[in-house]
Amino acid sequence: MTCLDTTPLPARRAAQIPLAPLAAALALLLVMGVPALLAPPATLNPGDWHGNAAPSLVTRR
């Protein structure tokens, strides 16, 4: 069961901008975004892709 806090503390101003969340966001953007932008184009024809369904010959072993 959850309890609603009806007496929240007053908002306080941060003395500095927290750099850790900004640095983490920038690191994730670089680690995940740059390789995605530099990836080679797909060689598979989109018309030949049938999702994750395997043909019946493969599943009938």
Residue frames as qw, qx, qy, qz and C-alpha x, y, z in Angstrom:
[[0.000, 0.891, 0.454, 0.000, 0.00, 0.00, 0.00],
 [0.424, 0.342, -0.023, 0.838, 1.34, 3.43, -0.83],
 [0.268, -0.732, -0.434, 0.452, 1.09, 6.48, 1.37],
 [0.307, 0.773, 0.202, 0.517, 0.64, 9.99, 0.00],
 [0.458, -0.241, -0.286, 0.807, 2.94, 12.55, 1.56],
 [0.026, 0.867, 0.452, 0.210, 0.70, 15.55, 2.22],
 [0.294, -0.929, 0.075, 0.213, 3.46, 17.67, 3.76],
 [0.805, 0.388, 0.005, 0.450, 6.19, 17.99, 1.12],
 [0.512, -0.476, -0.018, 0.715, 9.35, 19.87, 1.91],
 [0.263, 0.893, 0.035, -0.363, 9.64, 23.33, 0.38],
 [0.800, 0.512, 0.052, 0.308, 11.52, 23.50, -2.88],
 [0.444, -0.749, 0.214, 0.443, 15.13, 24.51, -2.55],
 [0.521, 0.818, -0.224, -0.103, 17.40, 25.95, -5.16],
 [0.920, -0.038, 0.062, 0.384, 20.43, 23.95, -6.16],
 [0.279, -0.810, 0.213, 0.469, 23.65, 25.89, -5.79],
 [0.050, -0.468, 0.691, 0.549, 25.15, 24.31, -8.90],
 [0.793, 0.295, -0.247, -0.472, 23.92, 22.54, -11.99],
 [0.786, -0.277, 0.552, -0.003, 24.41, 18.80, -11.40],
 [0.286, 0.638, -0.591, -0.402, 26.97, 17.71, -13.95],
 [0.334, -0.165, 0.928, 0.000, 26.75, 13.95, -13.40],
 [0.601, 0.473, 0.610, -0.208, 23.37, 13.48, -15.15],
 [0.440, 0.827, -0.131, -0.326, 24.43, 15.71, -18.02],
 [0.014, -0.596, 0.778, 0.196, 27.72, 13.84, -18.42],
 [0.476, 0.050, 0.875, -0.073, 25.91, 10.49, -18.34],
 [0.597, 0.659, 0.356, -0.287, 23.44, 11.64, -21.00],
 [0.309, 0.813, -0.401, -0.287, 26.26, 12.88, -23.22],
 [0.214, -0.405, 0.884, 0.096, 28.20, 9.64, -22.76],
 [0.573, 0.287, 0.754, -0.146, 25.15, 7.54, -23.67],
 [0.526, 0.782, 0.081, -0.325, 24.50, 9.70, -26.70],
 [0.166, 0.729, -0.622, -0.235, 28.06, 9.25, -27.90],
 [0.316, -0.242, 0.917, -0.006, 28.28, 5.52, -27.12],
 [0.503, 0.376, 0.769, -0.119, 24.94, 4.62, -28.69],
 [0.429, 0.807, 0.195, -0.356, 24.33, 7.36, -31.24],
 [0.083, 0.735, -0.535, -0.408, 27.63, 7.67, -33.07],
 [0.274, -0.146, 0.922, 0.230, 27.92, 3.95, -34.00],
 [0.464, 0.553, 0.670, -0.171, 24.32, 4.01, -35.21],
 [0.329, 0.862, -0.029, -0.384, 25.08, 6.96, -37.47],
 [0.046, 0.661, -0.680, -0.313, 28.26, 5.36, -38.81],
 [0.663, 0.030, 0.745, -0.061, 26.75, 1.92, -39.44],
 [0.025, -0.126, 0.720, 0.682, 26.84, 0.65, -43.03],
 [0.616, 0.082, -0.107, -0.776, 23.56, 0.51, -44.93],
 [0.737, -0.021, 0.619, -0.269, 21.49, -2.66, -44.69],
 [0.078, 0.310, -0.802, -0.504, 22.18, -5.29, -47.34],
 [0.217, 0.303, 0.923, -0.097, 18.90, -7.14, -46.83],
 [0.178, -0.270, -0.491, -0.809, 16.08, -6.36, -49.21],
 [0.349, -0.029, 0.505, -0.789, 13.11, -5.27, -47.06],
 [0.749, 0.120, -0.230, -0.610, 10.78, -7.25, -49.33],
 [0.669, 0.163, -0.725, 0.013, 12.58, -10.51, -48.48],
 [0.029, 0.181, -0.739, 0.648, 12.25, -10.10, -44.72],
 [0.553, -0.385, -0.602, -0.430, 9.37, -12.02, -43.17],
 [0.551, -0.673, 0.174, -0.462, 9.80, -11.13, -39.53],
 [0.262, -0.494, 0.795, -0.235, 10.81, -13.73, -36.98],
 [0.898, 0.113, 0.245, -0.347, 8.72, -16.50, -38.50],
 [0.243, -0.402, 0.833, 0.293, 10.79, -19.53, -39.53],
 [0.603, 0.198, -0.524, -0.569, 9.75, -21.55, -42.57],
 [0.896, -0.208, 0.148, -0.363, 8.01, -24.84, -41.84],
 [0.861, 0.314, -0.369, 0.156, 10.95, -26.85, -43.23],
 [0.219, 0.517, -0.580, 0.590, 13.22, -25.48, -40.51],
 [0.482, -0.350, 0.456, -0.660, 10.79, -26.16, -37.66],
 [0.931, 0.022, -0.054, -0.359, 9.84, -29.70, -38.81],
 [0.362, 0.532, -0.755, 0.128, 13.08, -31.44, -37.76]]
